[in-house]
């Protein structure tokens, strides 16, 4: 496929913004994937190339959070494995079920989630920690379920991971965000490998956008390190709002 300067002018700034938001509260794919589609790329090329740029940005954030000690590796690696299993199951489910029913359910789930985030203090005032075993079981269950969601539908995966890991598994926000990044990176790399072998990745655009994603993730991770929970809450509500509008639009135009 032939690329034009317009593709780069549309995609790169929006991918930068997506990287920034993804580093702070997850959900960057809600911006980056539509950016590729808006530029005029066919869906398969858009999804594949988005995986390349997203993986580049997420790698930087994962490394930074690892250096800062935000990632409990024993739990993170196990969660990543469960997320990959869930993602494979979700993809199989997507082949059998109609995604439109799921989108209608999301129209009810998303406002409730936004209200929870708005009213809850869980993102700022951490809950009492659970035992290591209980936290591991809960976090792996969450990774499996959200991994299945990621394989079935996908948008907002990082945001849901952070929400559930803090609310249900009582993880500190920093650890929840760190584990979410490890999971996102592992699923992105797995999907990207498939797309590479299918020759769907547009490398010039993906690599250029990847540099913008790295810059956005760099600034976003610095903001997260300085702002903590106070910076996550408004961004997370923004991501959920954008997601709601996106799903509503998809349901209406059907």
N, C-alpha and C positions, 0 to 999 in steps of 0.2 A: 504493500500500500504506500502511496506517495504522501509524504508529509509536507505541509506548508508552514510559513511563519505564523499564520493565524493559530494553528494548533498549539504552538509554543506560547504565544501571547495569551491565550485563554487558559491553558492548563497550568503553566508554571506558577503564576501568582496565586491561583486558587489552591494548588497543592501545598504551597508555602503556608497558607492560612490553615489548611487541613492538618498539616504537620504540627503547627502550634497548638491547635485545639486538641489533637490526639495526645500530645505529650501531657497536657494538663488534665484532661478528663475523659479521654477516649472518644470514639465516634468520629474520627477524622474522615473515615470512608464516606460519611454522609455528604461531604463536600468534594473529596477528591474524585470519586467515581463519576458523579454527575458532571464534573469539570471535563473529564475526557469525553463523555457523551455529548455535552454541549458543543465541544469543539468539532463534532461531526464524525468521530470514530465509530465504526460498527461495534456493537456490544461486546463481542468476544475479544476484539482487539483492545477495547477500553478496559475491560475487566483484567485482562492479562497484563497490560502495560501499567495499570494502576497497582497491581501486586508488586511489580518491580520497584516503582518509586516509593511505595508505602514500606516495603521491606527495608529499603535503604534508610529511610528516616527512623523507622522503629528500631533498627539496629543501633543507631546512635543513642537514642533515648535509653534503650536497654543497657547499653554499656555504661552510660552515665549513672543510671540508677543502681547498677551493680557496684560501681566505684563508691557510691554514696552509702552503700549498705542497705538499700531499700528492698533487695530481693532475698528472701529466705530460700536458698537454692534447693534444699531437700524437698520442700513443698512445691516449689515452682516447677521443677522438672517432672514430678509426678503429675501435677496439674496439667502440664503441657501434653503429657502422654494421654491423659483422659480426654483432654480437649480434642486431640487429633482423632481419637476413637469416636467421640461424639460428632465431630465434623463429618467423618465418613458416613456415619449412620444418618445424619441430617441430610446429606447429599442424596443418599439412597431414598430417604423419605420424600424429598423434593420431587423425585422422579415419579412417585406414586400418588401424591396428594396435590390438590389445587391450592396454590399459594394465596389465592384471593380470600379464602376463608380465614387464613392466618392474618392477613392484613386487616380484616374487619375486627378481629380480636384485639389487634394492636391499637386500634382507635380507642378502645376502652382501657387497655393496660397503660398506655403512655401518659394520659392525663393523671391517672392515679399515681404513677411513678413520679411524675413531676411534683405533685402535691406532697408526696412523701419526702422528696429531696428538699423542697422548699421549707417544710415544717420541721423536719428531723434535724437533730443536732448531732447525729451519728457521724457525719462527715467532718465535724469540727471537734466535738468532744468524743474521744474514743471510748468504746464500750469495754467493760472488764474482759481481759483475755481469757480464752478457754484453754483447756489442756492441749498439748501438742497433738495428741492422737485425735481428739475431737475436731480441732481446727483442720487437721489434714483430711479427715474423712469428709467434713463439710465442704472444704475448698475443692476437693477432687470431684465431689458430687456436683458442685456449681460449675466446675470446668467442663464436666461431661454434658450437662444440660445446656449450658450456653454454647459449648462447642457444637452440639447438635443444632442449636438455633443458627449458629454461624454457617454451618453447612447447608441448612434448609433455606435461610433467607439472608442473614448477615449484618445489615447495617446496625450500628450502635453496639456491637459486641463488647467493645472495651468499656463502654459506659455501664452496661449491665453487669459486667464482671466486677467492676469497682464497687458498684452499689451493693451487690449481693455479698461480696467478700467482706465488706465493712459491716453490713447489717446482720447477716446470718452467721458468718464465721468469726465475727468480732475481730477482724484483722485491723491493725493500724492502717490509716489511709495510705501511708508511704509504701507499706508492704503490699497492700491490695493493688496499688497502681503498678508496682514492680512486677508482681505476678501476672497482671493483665498484659503487660508489655511482653513478657516471656511467652505467654500463650499466643498473643497476636503475631509475634515474630515467627513462632513455630508453624502456625497455620498458614501464614503468608508464604513462608518458604516452601511448604509442602504444595500449596496451590500453584505457586510460581513455577516450580519444577515441572508440574504437569503441563502448564501453558508453554513453557520453553520447548518441551518435546513436541508440542502441537504447532510450533512456529507461529504463535499468536502475539508474541511480545515485540513491540516496536522499540528497539533499543535506543535510537537517537533521542526520541521523545521521553522514554522512560528514564534514561540516565540523566538527561537534563532536568526533568521534573524531580528526579531523585535528589539532586543537589539542592533544589528548593525545599524539598521535604526535609532534608537534613538540617537546613538553616532554620526552618520553622520548628522542628523538633528540638533543636538546640536552644532556641529562645524560650520555647514552651516549657522545657524541662528546667531551665533556670528560674522561670517564673514560678513553677510548681515548688521548687526547692525553697524559694523565698516566701511564697504565699501560703503553702500548705492547704489545709481544708478551706480556708476563706477564699482562696482563688478558684477552687474546684467547683464549689456550689453554683455560682452564677453561670459558669461555662457549661456545667452539666445540664442545667435547666435550659440553656440556649440550645444545646445539642438535642435534647429531648423535644423541644419545640419545633426545631427544623425537621426532625424525624417525623413528628406528628403531621406536619404540613405535607411532607413528601408522601407519606402513606395515604393521607386523605386525598391528595391529588391523584395518586395512582388508582384509588378506589373509584373516584368520581369519573375519571376519564374512561374507565372500563365501561 
